[in-house]
Amino acid sequence: MSQKNFFSVLKQEINRIDKVKTSKRFEKIIDGFTKESSPKAIIGKEKYQVFNSNDYLGLRHNLLLKKAEHQFSEKFGTGPGAVRFISGSLKIHRDLEKSLAKFHKKDDAMVFSSSFATNLAVLYCLIAGQNKNSLVDNNVIVISDALNHRSIIDGIRVANLPKDQRAIFKHLDPSDMEVILERNKKIYKRALVVTDGVFSMLGEYQKLKQIRNIINRFDKEYENGVLLVVDDAHGVGIAGKTGRGVEEIEEVEADVLIGTFGKAFGADGGYVVANQTIIDYLRESAATYIYSNSIPPGTAGAALKSIELFDKPIGKKLLKNSKENVIYFKKQMKNIGFSFAVDSSHPIQPVLIGDPIKASDLVKKLFKKNIIVTNISFPVVPKGRDEIRVQISAVHTKKDIDQLVKAFEDEKPINSL
């Protein structure tokens, strides 16, 4: 097939995607933000309320983080200059890792360019060794929640396990996971259970305590044990009394915890925390750590400053504001007749619409009222469960939320759920 024919296939695929209304390339370009305490996005000459950001605490606009970013860029430059094992491992990277380990009460941490890159490398390395000489084999059953994030799915895919070594348990159903562990305990030497901590489309929390209890019972049934890996990208920094995520809420620990600076921490990059043996192994085997640059030093400095804020009055106040804003929003929306796809206490609030066209149209109408939200439809959510995913920030004011609720009320679709 010539290039011309191949490009024709690509165009047909693009047209197919556009036809089924799942296009993602038509992005709204934000020109900047206002300087107020609850920043508005500037698009063209208009100001918009942002209700679809993962910046749950508003820290990406925090002056302390901006100052730290500038300080460490001045000291180390705008980029790391190389991968970590050559010459790109800077003191700020190690300081950040030590701070992360302390924050999560783990032995050590590793910083990656993104949490997606973290999942790709960590899952691959824990499923199989990095090369043919590795003593780590793939005699493992990998068990994954049905609604895990794409980065987890791809992390498992790249390990190239046979189909019978990849199992999916029903969403939020630890008893189904238990059945899988029981069925495979005499077949494989070890098991790896991997799940999101907070599920990004609905703001649901995984039942981590139940999962941990089941794993503890089965650990001795497998020659090399059962490992629990939790991707808590939407939990760390926002969930729990002190922002330690789903581990804090469920009062249990994962064996391996993956997180991100790109959401509640207000910076960028991904990370993993675990015991020293696991981290040492990952430093020797994780491809996206060894062969890819780490985050810029300025970004690392901002992330470090963010972590430092959580046990200070400012961090406690932001967490308190977040919880109060979520409660207020839910109450106001229910008062005007809207329902939610699930009852979540997370800043992710899925407003149930139930129809893809109505959800899409409502998002467009809200945008005309200078409000940015995102509609989620099949296949990301089941058919008939179309939603508008509203994300509430700790720095949103009651006035901001009232404006959003009023817009929903004014534009409420007929027969919406």
N, C-alpha and C positions, 0 to 999 in steps of 0.2 A: 504493500500500500504506500503510495507516495505521500509526501507531506501534505499536499493539497487535499487528498482524501481524508487524511487523519484530522486536519483542521476542520473539515466538513463534519466529521463525527463529533468533534468537540463543540461545534456550534449547535448541532442537533441536541447534544446533551444539555447545553446551556438553555436552549429553548424548552426542553422537557422540564427542567427545574423551574423555569419561570412559569410554565403553564400550570404546574401543581402548587404554585404560590409558596415555594419554600426558598426563594432567592434570598441571599444574605449579602450580596455585594453592593447593594444600594444603601450605603451607609450615610448616616447624617454626620456631616463634618462640623465639628465644634471648633469655632475660631478662638475661643478663650472662655474665661469665667469672670464673673463679677467679683469684687473684693469683699463683699459682705460676709457675715458669719455663716449664712446659709447660701453658699455660692450658686448663682444661676449660670447656665450654659449660654454662651453667645453664639448664635447661628445667624449669619448675615448681620442684620442690625437689630435682631429680636433677642429678648432674654427668655430663657425657658427653665421651668422647674424640672430638675432631674430626679425622676423616681424609678430609674432602672439601672442604678449603679451598684456595684459590689463594694463601694467605699462606705461600709456600714457606719463608720464613726466619723467620717468627714476628715480623716487625717491626711489625705493627699494634699489638702490646702492648708494644713497646719503650719504656722510660721516656724515652730521649733524643728519640724522635719525639713522644711525648706532650708533653714539655716544649717542644719547638720549635713544636708546634701551638698550645699555650697562648700562647707568647711572641708569635707573629705575629697571633693573634686579638686579643690585647691591643693590639697596635700598629696594626693596620689594620681591626679590626672582624670580625664574623662572616661577612660576605659581601663581594663586590667592589663592590656598589652599582650597577653598570651594566656594559654590554658594554665590551670593551677600548677601542674607538676613541672612546668617549664619555668615560667617566671611571673605567672599571673596570680600567685597566691599572696594577697596583701594582708597586712596585720588587721585591717578593718574586717576582712572576711573571717579571719579566725576569731576575732573579738565577737563578731555577730554569732558565729556558731556556738561559742561558749555561752553567750547570753541566751540563745535558744534552748540549749541543753538545760540550763538552770530554770528557765521559764517553764519548760515542760517536765522538769524533774527526771531527765534522762541522762545517760552517761555522756553522750556526744551528739553532734549534729553535722550535717553537710548542707551547703548552700548550692543550688542549681540555678540555671538561667530562667527556669519557669517550673511551675508545679507539674505541667504536662510532661516536661523533660524529666522531672523527678520520677513520675510514675513509670514512664517508659523504661528508664534504666533500673530503678529499684526492683520492679516486678520481674523484669527479665532476669536480673541477677539472682533473685531469690527463688526463681523457678528453675533456672539452669545456670551452669557455669559460663564464664565469658569465652572460653575456648576449649578445644578438644583435650587439653591437658589438665583442665580443672578437675579438682576432686569433688566438686559439687555436681551431682547428676540430676536428671529430670524425673526421677522416680517419685512423682508427687501428683496429688490430686489438687487442682486449684478450684476453689469454690467461691463464687461471686454473686453478689446481690443483683437481681434482675434489672434494677434501674441505676446501676453504677455509671459513673461518668465515662465519657468516651476515652479519656486518657487511661483509665483502668482497663477498659476493653482492649485498647491498642497495646498496652503494656503486656497483657496476656497473649495477644495475637503474635507479637514479635518473638515470643519464646517458642512458637511453632510446635506446641504440644499436640499430640493426637487428640481427636475429638473426645475420646472416652476419658481423657484426663482433665477435661474442662467441664465443670458443672455449674449450673446456675440455680440458686435457691430463690423461692418466691419473695417478692419485695417485702421487707420488714417482717419476715416470717422465720425466726430462728429455729423453729421446730422442723421446718423443711430442710434447713441446713444440717440439723442433727441427723435426719434420715440419710443424707448424703454421706456424712462422716461415718455413720454406722455401716452403710453399704460398702464402703471402700477401705475399711480399717485393716482387712487382711490382704488387700491387694497392693497397696502402695506403702513405701517406707515413711512418707510424711505427707502432711496436708498443709495447704496455705489458704486461709480464709481472708478475702479482701472485700472491703466495702467502703462506700462513702460514709462519713460521719453525719453530715447534713446533706440532704439531697436537693440539688440546686433548683429544680423546677417547682418544688412544692414547699420547701423549707421544713421538710420532715427530718426528725432525728432518728438515727438508727438505734435499735434496741440493743445497745452495746453490752449492757450488763448481762442480759440473757445469753448473748453470743459468747461472752467471756466465760460464763459458767459452764456452758456446753463444751467449749473448747478445753477447759480445765479437766473435764471428765474424760475427754477423749485423748488427751495429750499422751498418756502412757499406752494407749491402744495402737499408736503408730511408733515404729522403731525410732524415728527421728523427730517425733513430736508434731504438734500443730501450731502454726504461726499465724497470729492475727495482725493483718495490715489494714490500717484505717487512713483513708484520704479525707482529712478534715479541713479541706480548703475553705469551705463556707462556715466552719465552726470556730476555728482558731481566731482569737482576737475579738470575738463577739458573743459566743455562746458560753454560758456558765457565769457564775457570780463574779469571777475575776477574769473572764475572757479566755480561760484555758481550753475551751471547746467542749466537744461531746464527751471527752474523758471526764471532765469535771462534772458535767451534768449527770452522767451515768455512774460516776464514782468507781470507775475501773480504768485500767491502762491497756493500751494496745502494745503489742511487741514492737511494732514499727508504725510510727505516726508520720504522715506526710502532710505538709501544710504549704501555705503561700503567703507572701508579703503583699500580693497584688489585690487583696480585698480589704479586710478590716484593718490591716496594718498600714495601709495607705502608701505602700511603696511598690516594689515589683520583685519577681523572682520566686523560686520554690525552695523547699527544704525537706529534709528527713531527719527525724530524731529517733534514736534507738540505743540499745546497749553498746558497749565499746566494741565487742566482737563483730557485731553486724556492721557498724560504721566503718571499722577498719577494713572489713571485707569489701564493702561498697566502694571505698576509696581506691581499692585495687582493681575493681571490676566494672564500675558504673560508667558506661560509654559516654553518656551526655555530661558527665562530670570530668572525665579524663580528657576527652577530645573536644570539648566545647568551652568557650570562655564563661567565666562566672559573671555575676551581675556587676555593673560598674561600681567603683568605690563610693561615688556619691549616693547611689541607690542603697548600697549596703549601710552607709552612715545614717541615712534616713530611716531604714528598717531598724537599725540598732536603737535609734532615738525613740521610735515608736514603741518598741518592747519596754523600754525604760519607763514609759508613761503609765503603763497599766497598773502599777502598784502605787502610783501617786494620785493626789486628789483629782487631777484633770482626767486621768483614765477612768477612775471610779465614777466621775460625774458623767462622762460620755456613755458608759455602759448603762448607767441609771436612766439617762435621757433616752437611749435607744429603747429600752424596755417600756418606758412610759409612752413614747411615741407610737410604738406598735400597738399597745393596748388602746390608745386613743383612736388610732386609725380604724382598727377593727370595730370598735364600738360605733363610730360614726358611719361606717359603711353598712353595718347591719341595720342601723336606724333608717337608712334610706332604701332598704330592701335587697341589698346585694348579699350573696353567699360566697363562701370561700371553698376552694377545692379540698383543702384540709384545714384543720384547726391548728395553726402553728403559732408558736411564740417567737419565731425567728423573724428578722427583718424582711425576709422573703415572704410576701403575702400574695398568694395566688387567688385572684378574684375570678370566680367561676362564671363564664359566659355560656359555654356549651355549644357554640357554633363558630366555625372558623371565619366565615364572612363577617358575622357580627363583631367578633373580636377584633378583626383587622380594621373594620370600619370605625369602631370605637377608638382604637389607637390613633387613627388619622384625625378624628374629630377632637380628641384631647390635644393632639399636637397643634391644631389650629387655635386651641385655647392656651398655647404656650406651656404645655405639659408633655414631658417625654416619658412614655412607658413602653413596654414590649408585650406583644401578644405571642402566646405559645400554643401551637396546634399540633395535630398528628403529623409525623410519627413520634414527636418528642413526648407528647401526652396521648392517652387513648382517644379514639374518636368519641365525640360528644362531651369531652372534658376540656374543651378549649378554654384557655384562661388568659387573663392579663396579669403578668407577673409584676406586681408593684414591689419596689424595694425601698423600705423606709430607712432614713439615715438619722443618726443621733443629732445631727445639726439642723435637721428640718425643724422649723418652728410650727407652732399650732396653726398659725396663719397659713403657712405653706400647705399643711395637711388639709385644712378647711377648704382651700382653693381647689385641691385635688378632688376632695369629696364632692364639692359643689359641681365640678365639671362632670364627674361620674353621674350625678343626679340629673343634671341638665340633659345629658346625652344618653341616658339609660336605654338600652335596646328593648324593644317590645318582646315580652316573653323570655327575657333573660333569666338564667337560673338564680 
